[in-house]
Amino acid sequence: MVDQGIEDSARAQGWLGEAVPVLFLVASVLLGLAIAASIASCWMGASDLLSFGLSVGVFAATAGAAAWASKHQKPFVSDILLALASLSFAAMLGHMSQAFDVAEDRSGFFLALATGVFLIAVSGSSIITTISWLIIFIISIFSLKNDNLWLNKFTYMLPLLIFYMINIFNKIKNNLKFNYLDIKIDMKKTILITCDNFLCFYIIFFVSVNLGVIGTDGVNPPDDFVSYICSLIFMSITLYVGLARFSERDSNEHQLSAAIVFGWLGSLSLACLLLISIQPLDLVGTLTLGGVWIAEASILFYIAFKTRHTIGLCIAIAAFVSVFCAGLVGLGLAWSGVVAGLLIACLLLLGVGLVILRRNKIMSVPL
Amino acid sequence: MSRARPILFASAFLVAAVATRIGWEGYQRLAGHEVTMSVVGIDPFELEHSHNSPLVFEDLFPPDTICPTPVGNKDRVLIFGGHWLSILPVRGAGALGDADEGHRWQGVDAWASGMDAKSTGRLAVMGTASCRPWANGIAIRTQIGIDQFHATEAEAIVIRAALRRVYGPPKTQAVLSIGLDGRARLLGLIVNGQRIDLRGWPRR
């Protein structure tokens, strides 16, 4: 009886241990944002070449460390460092566009960023960076201007997309699984859930645009036929993905249904983020949206905890972190305050992760 | 399997690509043709907070002018379908009666390719133009890939002071460099007659 209790407890702790990579990953993202913010804070004081050299140095250091980790057979560390390198690259590109006034068009910036992150993801075979690339790629499509150049710009990314999809399908076909700290993350499910999130996000964006909430030119809803057709295609794919997931026979059915809930709620979080960033809200609006956001993230966290769903937990933590970051920016703090806030959150997550790891080790000691 | 070598190659390639782009932009900025165009929408509040401000290339013309091609939907018409504009200096007072503004450039024709636009012998720039009726005439809006600009703290202070200097609507123009590749690059602003060079590298 006692042994059974210890075993259950150990299993529960083991599940919690699965959250450790997620915590470390989010901590690395926060660290990356802190790096970007600290470079931004130096821009006003330092000369252009010095601050640009600093951002190149940070990128080179993180990429070099990722290469070192990969060489020494540390895939998880390498993956996290690559995510950090992607953020450093974003900071470098952002700095370049402002200090050297290069990317005057926002969509051009995101396309360049998407291409760079894609290269990093492919070079390191990194699933985390791949998901980042998907996020940036979708953002770059959203940021395209509502004119005939839309298709031109899309076709620019199309060869990369096809190449990448062939790679993904090949991996799914071979049922390739990624192994992080002895935790098996199913590639297929991760990709499906990620795609589902963004497709839902696209639909929410599409509906918002058609309701006149957001106009791509900031004033009018778009009257571009292509965007309607693409939305219909995306909707069909979403339905297909949802149905395919429902019909999937898994030993743990509630996890699958939970995944759908995560998909939709996660998408709503992202849509809130978009609305906050596009439309400047008053204090009441910001607080209301922030409250909804926190409530949503809490529900996500609760479901993920109950169903022991690592990916759900990842989305919940990301939702908490994003509302935290939005709050930091929304409060109008100085750059140094933002950097301090990000670093504190990063250290907090690292601390929680280390505590869980330590407890896991204690619990797994045979009595 | 170690992925160290591909990671290092990709990183080196990205750094080289970024450095090349900076060099190329600097060259185009220096070699380009300098023009001024009318702009509206500089937001002092945004400049103060985020150091970014929207920039809309719009020129107002007096009542006796009409939009070049009265086709299209709603109240806006695209001048022509192409993505290249040939631009010419426009002389004379704008609709706001700013006679001293006199010398500014405006898109006059749209073309499908840069070759076509340049064949007219005029200056060619990548972009589109649309025309809409305005209370006191017409407004021609040009989209040339610049919809906002970033200013440093010092530049933002100078721009805000220049905006406040004159009572009423500010007279603002953008100083652009039209590169050999046909892209417009922002060099600075002329706010109520005062020229303010924005940070860019290399400086002219």
Interface residues (C-beta under 8 A of the other chain):
Chain A: W43 M44 D48 V56 F59 A60 A63 G64 A66 A67 W68 S70 K71 Q73 S78 L82 A85 F89 M92 L93 M96 Q98 A99 F100 D101 V102 E104 D105 R106 G108 G116 L119 I120 V122 S123 G124 S125 K145 D147 N148 L149 N220 D223 G332
Chain B: S2 R3 A4 R5 P6 I7 L8 F9 A10 S11 F13 L14 V15 A17 V18 R21 I22 E25 G26 H49 N73 K74 G81 H83 T128 Q143 G145 I146 D147 Q148 F149 H150 T152 E153 R185 L186 L198 R199 G200 W201
